[in-house]
């Protein structure tokens, strides 16, 4: 009996374990075949393709402007003629009657010299004149007497010739005395320095009591009959200065525009600034245009070509000539349009045809686009908007670390 108990108990355990394994397998099979209720209503992802999205592109609006924009140069208002007044004789200055800024009229005495020496020269010339007159009277009488004596045979022809030559010499001496007297009178009148034109005194070079030489500048007078703007031009603006229309505006009166024309352009550049001085005559400048005012000369080229300026990145050439992509406003698709190029600059292309004002042209990533492709436009920021986003000079200075600050101190 003991030997039979062991096999019976072992067989029963094996049967129970087999039944348990079969039950678990059935449960697992049932679970694998049953659908998840949460995902029962969803369709497989591969059954429906997602819709194509429009590609965003950056565009700019076409506008035609003159090919050469106007150029402005800052200068000053000057008189066309500035005269250095000087005495025609030397002497001691006893009086100066004008100061810088005084307006003078023709005939105004601006300075005077000591006249004592000039008066003595005049008196000497008068005395010489009297002596020459008396000498001429004496020689004339002697010549008349010897002619009568020669006719009677009482005097020789040689004596008559000597008397005639003495008379001719006396005539020449008298003529010389007259000229010396006129010069002495003129020199005396030169003691008063008189201006012959209206103007304003811009500089003085002598003071009372100073001894000056003939021709030494005493005052400088700027004539007010014609005014002009003096500016310095770079070599790139010389051609425009000769052909363009010039307009002058004053810093003191910005709303006023004065027509001007080029009167003088220096043929040689300044040694220091390497610029060319140019003078533009102001047409109709009145008394309100004062000398020394700040003036801006604006040059506007004549008959210049109208072009559209686009970045170089907007241009593409795939073997059919230069083209740009224009966005159709109705279909939002891009269209390849051939263009006519007028010129290239450092970072722009100038178009003379192929686009119209108001067209939206793609300016970035044109190499990856295809004609007819749907796009979504993003307008390029204007230059003024970019400038507003950039920090100002004061802001950058405030944000910059102070001089002498160590790296450890700059870190938070």
Helices and strands as residue ranges (DSSP letters): H 2-33, G 37-39, G 45-47, E 55-61, E 64-66, E 71-79, E 82-86, E 91-96, E 103-104, E 109-113, H 116-152, H 157-189, E 192-194, E 199-204, E 211-212, E 217-223, E 227-233, G 235-237, H 238-243, E 245-250, E 253-265, E 276-282, E 294-300, E 306-311, G 312-314, E 323-327, E 334-338, E 340-344, E 348-353, E 360-362, G 366-368, E 375-379, H 383-389, H 393-399, H 407-410
